[in-house]
Amino acid sequence: MMEASLFAQYVAIALAVLASAIHVLNRQLPGPMRRLRVACAVPLLRAGRPAWSVRLGRWIAPTRVAAGKAACGGCDGCGPGDTATRQP
């Protein structure tokens, strides 16, 4: 019984570390993470794939970038009309 609870603790810690690492990578390296998500999603979205595969691929795929926002690779933190190089 003790081994099962220890295993459950290790699984919970591993999931928390994984979620934290993904969050940090998304915040610090948005461009490479976007390319990685696209590379993972494209094979799942091919024609003839099962429905669960398509749903998983759509969940993994990044959202579309708004027109004009693709230049910075983005966090989408700029307001309308603002640019990343503008100084206050």
Backbone bond lengths (Angstrom), bond angles and torsions (degrees), N, CA, C in turn:
res aa  C-N    CA-C-N  psi(-1)  N-CA   C-N-CA  omega(-1)  CA-C   N-CA-C  phi
1 M - - - 1.460 - - 1.527 110.90 -
2 M 1.294 117.87 -37.89 1.453 120.94 -179.61 1.527 111.02 -65.65
3 E 1.317 117.99 -35.95 1.453 121.54 -178.46 1.529 111.28 -66.50
4 A 1.316 117.60 -35.98 1.464 121.27 179.99 1.525 111.04 -66.15
5 S 1.329 116.76 -41.10 1.464 118.61 -179.88 1.528 110.75 -70.78
6 L 1.313 117.78 -35.32 1.454 120.98 176.95 1.531 110.24 -65.74
7 F 1.330 116.80 -41.46 1.451 121.25 176.95 1.528 110.39 -62.17
8 A 1.319 117.65 -42.79 1.465 121.78 178.98 1.527 110.63 -62.16
9 Q 1.329 117.61 -38.18 1.461 121.14 177.54 1.526 110.68 -64.54
10 Y 1.319 116.47 -43.28 1.461 120.42 179.29 1.534 111.41 -64.22
11 V 1.309 117.09 -39.19 1.462 120.73 177.84 1.524 109.94 -65.18
12 A 1.318 118.13 -43.22 1.465 121.54 179.37 1.530 110.99 -63.31
13 I 1.322 117.26 -41.98 1.464 121.02 178.95 1.527 110.27 -66.02
14 A 1.327 117.50 -42.18 1.463 121.13 179.37 1.524 110.99 -62.46
15 L 1.328 117.69 -41.66 1.463 120.81 178.07 1.532 111.45 -65.33
16 A 1.324 117.01 -39.48 1.466 120.46 178.64 1.526 111.03 -66.01
17 V 1.321 117.74 -41.42 1.466 121.20 178.60 1.524 110.55 -66.30
18 L 1.324 117.38 -41.48 1.461 121.41 178.58 1.528 111.10 -62.88
19 A 1.317 117.22 -46.29 1.462 121.03 178.62 1.525 110.99 -62.11
20 S 1.313 116.92 -40.56 1.460 121.03 178.63 1.526 111.46 -65.06
21 A 1.317 117.33 -42.99 1.464 120.97 179.59 1.522 111.09 -64.05
22 I 1.328 117.59 -41.29 1.465 120.84 178.82 1.531 110.21 -64.55
23 H 1.312 116.77 -41.32 1.462 120.23 179.43 1.532 110.87 -63.15
24 V 1.320 117.52 -45.20 1.466 121.18 179.76 1.526 110.45 -63.27
25 L 1.326 117.33 -43.74 1.462 119.82 179.05 1.524 111.47 -62.91
26 N 1.330 117.46 -39.75 1.466 120.53 178.02 1.526 111.49 -63.74
27 R 1.309 117.06 -37.09 1.460 120.79 -178.36 1.526 112.26 -77.26
28 Q 1.335 117.84 -39.72 1.451 121.64 -174.09 1.525 113.95 -90.21
29 L 1.320 118.18 -30.96 1.461 122.70 -176.86 1.533 110.77 -130.28
30 P 1.328 118.30 66.88 1.461 119.30 -174.80 1.526 113.55 -65.57
31 G 1.330 118.96 -36.55 1.462 121.38 -178.59 1.526 112.48 -64.96
32 P 1.346 118.16 -55.47 1.462 119.08 178.66 1.533 113.43 -62.03
33 M 1.310 118.06 -34.40 1.466 120.19 178.51 1.524 110.52 -68.26
34 R 1.323 116.59 -35.65 1.461 120.04 177.31 1.523 110.20 -64.70
35 R 1.348 116.66 -44.93 1.465 120.38 178.32 1.525 111.15 -63.15
36 L 1.330 117.93 -38.21 1.459 121.72 178.11 1.531 110.73 -64.87
37 R 1.333 116.81 -42.97 1.468 119.98 178.76 1.518 111.66 -63.95
38 V 1.337 116.74 -39.26 1.466 120.27 177.38 1.522 109.90 -64.45
39 A 1.339 116.85 -44.93 1.462 120.81 -179.29 1.532 111.56 -62.26
40 C 1.316 117.58 -33.63 1.469 120.72 178.13 1.528 111.96 -77.78
41 A 1.326 117.44 -33.14 1.461 121.00 -174.28 1.523 113.37 -81.59
42 V 1.322 117.89 -33.98 1.471 120.68 -174.05 1.533 112.68 -58.05
43 P 1.337 119.94 -47.30 1.471 117.90 179.55 1.536 113.32 -62.86
44 L 1.320 117.30 -28.36 1.454 120.81 -179.61 1.525 112.60 -76.56
45 L 1.326 117.51 -19.28 1.466 121.80 -175.57 1.521 113.67 -100.19
46 R 1.315 118.42 4.43 1.463 120.68 -179.20 1.521 111.18 -65.45
47 A 1.323 115.20 155.26 1.469 121.40 -179.68 1.529 110.02 -62.27
48 G 1.321 115.33 140.91 1.456 121.12 177.79 1.523 114.23 88.44
49 R 1.327 117.01 1.22 1.461 119.73 179.02 1.533 109.35 -79.46
50 P 1.329 117.73 154.27 1.474 119.92 177.96 1.534 111.51 -64.62
51 A 1.312 115.44 159.72 1.467 121.08 -176.85 1.527 111.93 -60.42
52 W 1.328 117.95 -38.91 1.464 119.71 -179.90 1.524 110.73 -64.53
53 S 1.337 116.82 -34.06 1.454 121.09 179.21 1.527 110.84 -68.01
54 V 1.314 116.36 -41.52 1.467 120.97 178.95 1.526 110.08 -65.36
55 R 1.333 117.43 -42.99 1.473 120.48 178.06 1.527 110.95 -61.46
56 L 1.333 117.00 -43.12 1.458 120.79 178.65 1.521 110.65 -64.52
57 G 1.324 117.40 -41.96 1.461 121.30 178.20 1.515 112.54 -62.45
58 R 1.327 117.31 -40.53 1.472 120.67 177.76 1.523 111.07 -68.10
59 W 1.320 117.29 -32.31 1.468 120.58 178.55 1.526 110.22 -71.09
60 I 1.341 116.48 -38.75 1.463 120.98 -179.18 1.527 111.29 -74.35
61 A 1.330 118.05 -36.92 1.463 122.62 -174.68 1.523 111.05 -58.81
62 P 1.332 116.31 138.59 1.465 119.02 178.06 1.524 110.80 -71.95
63 T 1.319 115.52 157.82 1.461 120.47 177.15 1.520 108.76 -72.93
64 R 1.314 116.08 160.33 1.458 120.61 -179.63 1.516 110.26 -71.84
65 V 1.322 115.01 147.51 1.459 121.33 177.57 1.521 108.28 -84.87
66 A 1.331 116.13 136.12 1.463 120.13 178.08 1.521 109.80 -65.21
67 A 1.315 117.23 152.27 1.463 122.23 -178.68 1.524 110.25 -58.74
68 G 1.323 115.97 130.32 1.459 120.71 178.29 1.514 114.01 87.29
69 K 1.313 118.91 -5.83 1.452 121.38 -178.07 1.529 112.25 -100.04
70 A 1.325 118.32 -3.20 1.455 121.26 -174.20 1.521 113.21 -75.40
71 A 1.319 119.40 -14.62 1.450 121.49 -173.00 1.529 112.93 -65.43
72 C 1.324 117.82 -36.92 1.459 118.57 -176.37 1.514 112.36 -88.87
73 G 1.308 120.25 -15.51 1.443 122.52 178.65 1.493 112.87 88.72
74 G 1.188 117.40 5.32 1.277 138.27 -176.77 1.417 154.91 -5.75
75 C 1.280 112.24 133.87 1.454 119.25 176.21 1.518 110.56 -85.12
76 D 1.326 116.95 -10.04 1.459 123.45 -176.65 1.521 111.03 62.20
77 G 1.341 115.96 32.01 1.452 121.36 -178.67 1.520 113.14 -89.35
78 C 1.334 117.28 -10.45 1.462 120.60 179.66 1.520 109.75 -78.40
79 G 1.278 116.12 141.33 1.450 120.01 176.19 1.514 110.29 -81.61
80 P 1.325 117.46 178.12 1.459 119.90 -179.94 1.537 110.18 -63.75
81 G 1.320 115.08 127.81 1.462 120.27 178.81 1.512 114.37 84.62
82 D 1.313 119.11 -9.37 1.461 121.43 178.52 1.511 109.94 -85.20
83 T 1.308 115.97 153.20 1.465 121.31 174.13 1.507 108.63 -124.65
84 A 1.319 116.14 161.23 1.460 120.71 -177.26 1.524 111.76 -70.00
85 T 1.353 118.98 -22.45 1.464 121.60 -177.25 1.522 113.21 -92.33
86 R 1.309 117.34 -4.84 1.473 121.18 -177.53 1.528 110.54 -71.84
87 Q 1.315 116.87 131.44 1.451 122.41 179.04 1.527 110.45 -104.20
88 P 1.337 118.64 140.87 1.472 120.29 179.75 1.504 112.71 -72.43
